[in-house]
Amino acid sequence: MTAQQAAGAPRGARASKAPRLKGIACAFLLAIGLLVAGAATGIAYLSNPLGPWDHQAFDHVQLFAKIGLAFALLTAPVAALAVARRWLRPWWIVPCLVITMAAWGRLTVFFPAR
């Protein structure tokens, strides 16, 4: 009999709370990062230059797409770690991939023509 069992504590009480707290912390970080990345990418798609002379709008599209891509790429390792350690479910990787591809697409394929 261990000291925990003698004290009356359930056998797996501490072991089951640690992964749950880590999952909650990762989910919070991912939610904040994905919200920022999604908002920046959304702004990049909603910003359209008035014409080839509108250099400021081109700069804004590029800036917000880069911010969205950076935040999506920063959240990807957190999502991969949390899923690999089974703190979160695998669907948490999907928003990371979608936002990363959307931001990358706005920087390359869907960048407004000058």
N, C-alpha and C positions, 0 to 999 in steps of 0.2 A: 504494500500500500504506500502510495506517495504522500508527500506532505499536503498537496492540493486535495487529494481525496480525503485525507484525514480531516482537513479544515472544512470540508463540506462543499467545496467548489466543484462545479461540473467538470468533467474531464476535458472537454474540448472548448470550453468557453472562451479562453483567450485566443486560441488558435483560429477560431472562426471569425473573430472580430477584426483581426489584422487585415486579411484580404479585402474585407468589405470596406474598411476605412480607406485602404489604398485605392480601391475601385472608385469610391466616391471622390477622392482627391483627384484622380486621373480624369474622371468624368467632368469635374468642375473645370480643370485646366483645358480639357478638350473643348468643352462648350464655349468657354470664353475665347479661346483661340480660333475656333471655327466661326463664331459669330463675327469676330473682327475680320477674318479672312473672307467670309461671305459678303459682309457689308462692303469691304473695299473692292472686291471683285464685281459686285453688283453696281457700285458707283462707276467702275471702269466701263462696264457695258452700257450704262445709262448715259454716259458722257459722250456726246457726239459733236465733233467740230462743225462749225457752220460752213467752212470751206477750206481750201488749201492755205489761206492766209491766217487761219486761227491756230497759231502755234501754241498758244496757252492751253487750249483744249487738248491738243495732241500730247502736251507734257502732262496734263492731268490724267489722261487715259493711261499713259505709260506709268506714272507714279502710282496710281491706285492699283493697277494690275500687278506691279512689282510688290506692293505692300500685301496684297492678297496672296500672291505666290509665296512670299516670305513667311507669312503666318501659317499658310497651309503646310509648307515644308517643315516649319518648326513643330507643328502639332503631329506630323506623321510619325516621328520616332516615339512620341508619348503613346500614340494609339497602338503602334506596333508592339511596344513593350507591355502595355496593359493587356492586349489581346494574347500575347505570347505567355504571359504569366497567369492568364485566365482571371484577371481582375475585372475585365469588361468583355462583352460579347463581340464577336467578329464584325458585326454590322457597323461598329464605330470606325472602321477603316474606310467605309464607303464614302461618307461625307468628305473625308480628307482627300481621297482620290478625285472625287467630283470637283471640288473647289480647286484643287491643284491643276487639273486638266482645263477647267474653265479659265483660270487666270493665265495659264500658259497659252491657251488658245487666243485670248485677247491680246497678248503680247506679240503673237506671231501671225497666226492665220487670220484672225478677225480684227487685226489692227486697222483703224480707218485709213483709207487711201488718201494720200496727200495730193 
